């Protein structure tokens, strides 16, 4: 049994969920998202709640332990993804990135993110559908309704200039602690 998968999800009043042909469509005030259920998982909408179960395998061969583990993990995964879809269409998701370094800056131009982070040329991050960039001083906010897409966009921006270990210059997540290394120490040799 999956402890996560067996918990039902309560559908908020402002959210509309429809299950058609193994595809769950969730729409809310911020937009609409879709999720295709794994083949071994079955979802059912009853009384303003979504319930998840595994499909019965009556009359078929027994599952091996590896197959059973995969089905149980897909069960919990399907429930978690659905909960994230509902949270996304109601509240949305946001990741913040901080830029540190002398002369490092960011700006938004026509929806694209322009970064000046120590290279000979500015880096341009193209506008991603469903993602919005906002820059305030040295903080970049990446927001949208799809949790996976927001996280991937923030990670790809961070990867453009990972903070170095000596001066901590670069792009990092807001609140991320960079452990600095001690540089070379000049010592005198006495005889």
N, C-alpha and C positions, 0 to 999 in steps of 0.2 A: 504494500500500500504506500502511496505517496502522501506524505503529510501535507505537502503544499497543494497537490493536485486535488485532494478531496474536499478542500475548502471552497464553498460557493462564493461567487463574486456578486455583490449587490450592484445593480445598475442604477445610477443616479437618475433623478427626474428629468434632467436636461439632456440625457444621453439616450439615443435610439440604437438598439442592437438588433441585427437581423442575421440569421444563420441560413444560408442557402447553398446547397451542394458543397458542404465541407468548407465553405468560405464564410468567415465571420466579418460582417461589415458593421463598424462602430462609427456613428456620427454624433457630433456634439456641437457646442457653440464655437469651437475653434477650427473645426474641419471634419474630415472623414478619413478613416484608416481601415485597411483590410488585412486579414490574416487567414492563410490557408492552414487548416488543421492537419496535423500529422495523420497518416493513414490509420494508425492504431488507436487514435483518440477520438472520442465522440463527445460533442458538446450539446447541451440542451438548455433552452431558455424557458423557465417556468417561474411564475409569480415574481417577476422583476428581478430574477437572479439567474446566473449562468452556472450550470453544473457540468463537471467534466468527469467522464468515466472512460475506461478502456473498452474497446469493442470485444464482445464475447467471442470466444474461439471454440464454441461447442461443435463437436463433430470433426474438429480438425486436430492435427498433431499437437502434442504438448510443446510448450516453449522451453528452450534450453535456458540455463541461468543467465547467460549473456543476453539473450533475446528479452527475457523478462526484465532485466535491469534497464535495457534500452527503452522498453515500453513504459516503465515506471518513470524514468527520467524525462521522456517526452511528455508524460502526463503532467508533471510539475512544470515543465517548460511552457506548455501550452497555456496553463493557468496563469503563469507569471507574465507571459507576453500579452495575454488578454487584459490583465489588470493594468499593465503599462499602457495599452491602447486607450483604455477608459480614462486613466489619469491624464494622458496626453491630450485627448479631445476636450477635457474639462479645464485643466490648468496649464498644460504645456510643460515643456522642460527647458532648462537653461543651464549652460556651463559658462563659467567665467575664466578667462585667461589673463594673466598679468604679464606685462612686458617690462623687463628690467635691463638697463644698459644705457650708456651715454649715447644720446642721439637716436635711440631706438624709438620708433613711433608707429602708429597705425591710423588709418583713416578709411572711411567707407566712401566709395565713389560709384554711383550708378548700381548699387547693390553689391559690387565687388569689394573685397577687402584688400587694401594696399598696405603692405608692410615694409618698413625701412628698418632692417635689423642687422646692419653691419656688412651687407654685401655691396658690391659695386653698383647694383641696380635694385630697384624696389621689387618686391615679390608681390604678385597679384594672385589672390585666391578668388576664383570665379564664383559667381552667385550660384548657390545650390537651391533647387526648387524645394520649398518647404522649410528653408533655413533662413534666418534673419541675423545679420551682423549689426551690432551697435558698439561704438567706441566712445568711452568716456575717459579722458586723460590717458592713463596707461592700462586700462582694463578693457578687454574685448569680451562682449557678451554674445554667445552663440545660442540662439533660441529657436524652438520649433515644437511641433506636436509629436514627432516620432523620436522616441528616446534613443533608439539605435542610431538614427541618422545624426542627431545632435552630438552624441558621443563620438561618432566617427569623424564628423567635421572638426570638432575640437581637437581630437587626437592628431588629425592631419595638419592642422595649423600649428600645434605644439611641435610636431616633428620637423617643421621648417627651420627652427632654431632652438634646439634642445639646450637647456641651461648647462653651462659648463661647470665643472666641479671646483674650479679655483676662484672664480669671481662671481659665479651664479648669474651671469649675464645670459639672457635669452627669453624664451616664452615658456611660462609654467602655468599650471592650474592655480587659481586663486586659493590660497590656504595651503598649497603644497610646500613642504619644507625641503630645501635643498641642503644637503650636508656638504659643507665646504671642506676641501682638502687643504692642508698646509702646503705652502709653496716651498721652493728650495730655500734652505737657510744658509746664509753666508757665515761661515765660522772661521775663526783664526786658528792657525796651527802654531802651537808653542813647542819649543824644543828644550 
